[in-house]
Amino acid sequence: MTAKIRIHVATPAFIEADADAFGKLFAHMADTEQVAVLRAMCEAMKPWPTQWDHISIALERPENHDVRDTLRNVLFPVEEAS
């Protein structure tokens, strides 16, 4: 699966995308592309740092614990004491 999307706008653009379809596209990217997307998201969020708080609060809702736990385990694995 190879797809390129180019968006050229002078002002912010609103894109409607199915979350599942975006997730599948993200999953098929190379690791370097995935990191680039995550980096771009972090950069784009800089003007709105409190949005991270809103995301964090949403991840604490019981229905989102699966996502929270997966991100926590993958990004910040706990090393077992020997």
CYANA upper distance limits for C-alpha pairs under 8 A (distance plus 0.5 A):
  1 MET  CA     28 HIS  CA      7.64
  9 VAL  CA     13 ALA  CA      7.33
 17 ALA  CA     21 ALA  CA      7.89
 17 ALA  CA     22 PHE  CA      7.29
 18 ASP  CA     22 PHE  CA      6.72
 19 ALA  CA     23 GLY  CA      6.52
 20 ASP  CA     24 LYS  CA      6.71
 21 ALA  CA     25 LEU  CA      6.70
 22 PHE  CA     26 PHE  CA      6.54
 23 GLY  CA     27 ALA  CA      6.57
 24 LYS  CA     28 HIS  CA      6.92
 25 LEU  CA     29 MET  CA      7.18
 26 PHE  CA     34 GLN  CA      7.02
 27 ALA  CA     34 GLN  CA      8.49
 29 MET  CA     33 GLU  CA      6.32
 29 MET  CA     34 GLN  CA      6.53
 30 ALA  CA     34 GLN  CA      6.77
 31 ASP  CA     35 VAL  CA      6.69
 32 THR  CA     36 ALA  CA      6.69
 33 GLU  CA     37 VAL  CA      6.72
 34 GLN  CA     38 LEU  CA      6.79
 35 VAL  CA     39 ARG  CA      6.48
 36 ALA  CA     40 ALA  CA      6.55
 37 VAL  CA     41 MET  CA      6.67
 38 LEU  CA     42 CYS  CA      6.78
 39 ARG  CA     43 GLU  CA      6.65
 40 ALA  CA     44 ALA  CA      6.44
 41 MET  CA     45 MET  CA      6.64
 42 CYS  CA     46 LYS  CA      7.00
 45 MET  CA     49 PRO  CA      6.74
 45 MET  CA     51 GLN  CA      7.97
 48 TRP  CA     52 TRP  CA      8.46
 49 PRO  CA     53 ASP  CA      8.10
 50 THR  CA     54 HIS  CA      7.17
 51 GLN  CA     55 ILE  CA      6.75
 52 TRP  CA     56 SER  CA      6.54
 53 ASP  CA     57 ILE  CA      6.60
 54 HIS  CA     58 ALA  CA      6.65
 55 ILE  CA     59 LEU  CA      6.65
 56 SER  CA     60 GLU  CA      6.98
 57 ILE  CA     61 ARG  CA      7.51
 58 ALA  CA     64 ASN  CA      7.57
 59 LEU  CA     64 ASN  CA      5.59
 59 LEU  CA     65 HIS  CA      6.65
 59 LEU  CA     67 VAL  CA      7.59
 59 LEU  CA     68 ARG  CA      5.99
 60 GLU  CA     64 ASN  CA      7.05
 60 GLU  CA     65 HIS  CA      6.77
 60 GLU  CA     68 ARG  CA      7.79
 61 ARG  CA     65 HIS  CA      7.04
 64 ASN  CA     68 ARG  CA      6.84
 65 HIS  CA     69 ASP  CA      6.30
 66 ASP  CA     70 THR  CA      6.58
 67 VAL  CA     71 LEU  CA      6.64
 68 ARG  CA     72 ARG  CA      6.56
 69 ASP  CA     73 ASN  CA      6.47
 70 THR  CA     74 VAL  CA      6.50
 71 LEU  CA     75 LEU  CA      6.22
 71 LEU  CA     76 PHE  CA      8.20
 72 ARG  CA     76 PHE  CA      5.76
 72 ARG  CA     77 PRO  CA      7.39
 73 ASN  CA     77 PRO  CA      5.27
 73 ASN  CA     78 VAL  CA      7.85
